[in-house]
Amino acid sequence: MTQKPSIILFDGVCNLCNSSIDFIIKRDHKDKFLVGPLQENEGKKLMTLFDVDPKYLDSLVLVQNDQVYYKSTAALRIAKDLSGLWPVFYPLIYFPKGLRDSVYDWIARNRYKWFGKKNTCRLPSPKEASKFLSPENYPY
């Protein structure tokens, strides 16, 4: 039996979030992740399936092994599975969640002001298409 990929849902209009997704795709050499905007159909279906508030756009959402992770926990779990030195950040998971998430929330509150926002969700390039959630590769 093949393991389902981990799915990263992100704010598709946020420039910081889109840059983060570009960063992840470039370092996901083992194809562990599928990505998709929270605002698109497949993202909305997953949010419904896992009882995530449909208005929730303030954090990336990681669905991994049928569990949902948010904010700093999601980011650190993603870093653990990337190539390069990024897994060295995973031990930060042992810091208090409230402390980690307060830093995450501060960045999230200011992301549009600091990094800007698009009018529509980003579309994947042809090279990236297999990494983005679509009806063809929706695992649930």
N, C-alpha and C positions, 0 to 999 in steps of 0.2 A: 504494500500500500504506500502510495506517495504522500508525503506530508504536504499539507496546504501551505502556500507561501504566507509569510507575514504581510499584513496589509497596513500601509501608512495612509491615513486620510489627512488632508491638509487644507488650509484655507487657500483656495485656488486663485483668489484675486490679490493676495498678499505678496508683495515683491520679496520680502525676507523668506517667506514660506517656500516660494518657488525656487529661490536660490538654494535653500536647504535641500529641496528635492533634487535639484541638479547635482548637488554635492553628494547626496546619498546614492543616486543612480551611478555616478562615476566610480563609487567605491564599493558597490554591491557586486563584486566579482563572482560570487557564488549564487547569484540570482535568488536570494532569499526573500526579496521584497517585491510586492506590487504596490503601486502608488495611485492615488486618485483624489480629486478634489472633494471636499465635504459637500459641496454644492451640486455635484453631478449625480445622475441617477444611481449608478452603482454604489457610490458613497452613501447616498441616502438610504438605499436598500440595506446596506450593512448596518448603518446607524439604527434603523428600525429593528433589524434582527437582534442586535445586541443592546436594545433599549437605551440608546444614547439620545439625549434631548436633540430634536431636529434643529433647534436654534443654536446649538453649540458650535461656535466657530472660533473660539478663543485659544484653541490648542490643537496640536496635532493629536491624532488618535491612532494608536497602534493596536491592531487585532493580531494576536500571536497565540497560537495553540488554543483558539476559541476563548481567549481571555482578552479583555480590553484594558489598555493602559493609556494614561493621559499625561500631559505636561512633561515634567522633568523625568519621570519614570519611563515614559515612552521614549524620550530622546536618548536616555542612557541605555535602554535595551536595544535601540537601533544602533548606537555606537558600538555596542558589544559585538554586533554581527558584521561590521564593516571591515574592509581590508585596510592594511596599514596600521598605524599606531592608535587609531581611535578606540579600540577596546580598552586601552589603559585608563580611560575615563569611567569605565563601568563601576569601579569601586566607590565612586561618589554616590552610588545608590544607597550606601550605608549611612550617609548624612541624613539628618532628619528631613522627612518629606516636606514638612511645612517650610523649612528654610530653603530647600531646593525649589519648591514651587513658588515661593515668594519672589525669587529672582526671575523665574520663568514668567510669572504673571506681570512683573514690571516690564519686561521686554515685550510681552504680548500686548499690553495696554498701549504701548508706544510704537508698535511696529509700523502702523500706517504713517504716523508722523515722521518717523526716522527713515523709513525705507520706501514709502509710497505704496500705491495700490493700483491695480489694473481695473478696467471696467468689466472685463469678462475673465472667465477662467482660462488658464493657459492650456494650449493644445500641445500634445507631444509631437516631437519631430518624428519622421518615419523611423529613424533609428531607435527612438525611445518607445515606440508604440507598444512593444511587447512587455514593457515594464509598467504600463498604465492599465488600471482596471478597465475592462470593457465587457460587453455582453459575451464575447467569445472566451474570455479567460476568468470570468467571475467564479470564484471557487465555492460559493455557498448556494 
